């Protein structure tokens, strides 16, 4: 296997286990997204890659909010940020976060 193939194989495996989008992973690693896509396509058939990491929401417990806290801010692994009113229904927040994680 060539040095370039090994380089991209290691990044493809790291990306698949990171749970990040391709764009977010490339941005964090300083990689070209078009090159990443090229090597992903090229190596897809010749190298077995592990399945993507399972994505799960982690429970967050908010103990107390002061009167001045009007929103809760969440930053998702794909780089999106969302703000919720502090009194928003928990189930609605979770459904919005799940939808945004796919963006």
C-alpha positions as CSV (number, residue, x, y, z in Angstrom):
1,X,0.0,0.0,0.0
2,X,1.3,3.4,-0.9
3,X,2.1,6.1,1.7
4,X,-0.8,8.2,0.4
5,X,-3.2,5.3,0.6
6,X,-2.1,4.5,4.1
7,X,-2.5,8.2,5.1
8,X,-6.0,8.4,3.7
9,X,-7.0,5.0,5.1
10,X,-6.1,6.1,8.6
11,X,-8.1,9.3,8.2
12,X,-11.1,7.4,6.8
13,X,-11.1,5.0,9.7
14,X,-10.7,7.9,12.2
15,X,-13.5,9.8,10.5
16,X,-15.9,6.8,10.6
17,X,-15.3,6.3,14.3
18,X,-15.5,10.0,15.2
19,X,-19.2,10.5,14.6
20,X,-18.5,13.7,12.7
21,X,-19.7,14.7,9.3
22,X,-17.1,14.5,6.5
23,X,-17.0,18.3,6.4
24,X,-16.5,18.7,10.1
25,X,-13.8,16.1,10.3
26,X,-11.9,17.6,7.3
27,X,-12.2,21.1,8.9
28,X,-10.8,19.9,12.2
29,X,-8.0,17.9,10.6
30,X,-7.1,20.6,8.0
31,X,-7.9,18.2,5.1
32,X,-9.3,19.0,1.7
33,X,-12.9,17.8,1.5
34,X,-12.7,17.0,-2.2
35,X,-9.5,15.0,-1.7
36,X,-11.2,13.2,1.2
37,X,-14.1,12.3,-1.0
38,X,-11.9,11.1,-3.7
39,X,-9.9,8.8,-1.4
40,X,-13.1,7.6,0.3
41,X,-14.5,6.6,-3.0
42,X,-11.2,5.0,-4.1
43,X,-10.6,3.0,-1.0
44,X,-14.2,2.1,-0.3
45,X,-14.0,-1.0,-2.5
46,X,-10.5,-2.1,-1.6
47,X,-10.5,-1.6,2.1
48,X,-13.1,-2.6,4.7
49,X,-13.9,0.3,6.9
50,X,-15.5,-0.1,10.3
51,X,-19.1,1.0,10.6
52,X,-19.8,4.6,11.7
53,X,-19.8,5.2,15.4
54,X,-23.1,4.8,17.1
55,X,-24.6,8.2,17.8
56,X,-26.2,8.7,21.1
57,X,-27.5,11.6,23.0
58,X,-26.0,12.0,26.4
59,X,-28.2,12.9,29.3
60,X,-27.7,16.4,30.6
61,X,-28.9,17.5,34.0
62,X,-29.5,21.2,34.6
63,X,-29.6,21.7,38.3
64,X,-30.6,25.4,38.5
65,X,-30.8,28.4,36.3
66,X,-30.5,31.9,37.6
67,X,-33.2,34.4,36.7
68,X,-30.8,36.0,34.1
69,X,-30.3,32.7,32.2
70,X,-32.9,32.9,29.4
71,X,-31.5,30.2,27.1
72,X,-29.5,27.0,27.0
73,X,-26.8,26.8,24.3
74,X,-25.8,23.5,22.7
75,X,-22.9,22.9,20.3
76,X,-23.3,19.8,18.2
77,X,-20.4,17.6,16.9
78,X,-21.2,18.8,13.3
79,X,-20.4,22.4,14.4
80,X,-24.0,23.6,14.6
81,X,-25.0,25.7,17.6
82,X,-28.5,25.9,18.9
83,X,-30.1,28.0,21.7
84,X,-33.2,26.9,23.5
85,X,-35.4,28.9,25.8
86,X,-34.6,27.6,29.3
87,X,-38.3,26.7,29.8
88,X,-38.6,24.7,26.6
89,X,-40.0,21.2,26.8
90,X,-37.2,18.6,27.1
91,X,-38.8,16.2,24.5
92,X,-39.0,19.0,22.0
93,X,-35.3,20.0,22.6
94,X,-34.2,16.3,22.1
95,X,-36.2,16.0,18.8
96,X,-34.7,19.2,17.5
97,X,-31.1,18.2,18.4
98,X,-31.6,14.8,16.8
99,X,-32.8,16.4,13.6
100,X,-29.9,18.9,13.6
101,X,-27.3,16.2,14.1
102,X,-28.0,14.9,10.7
103,X,-27.3,18.2,8.9
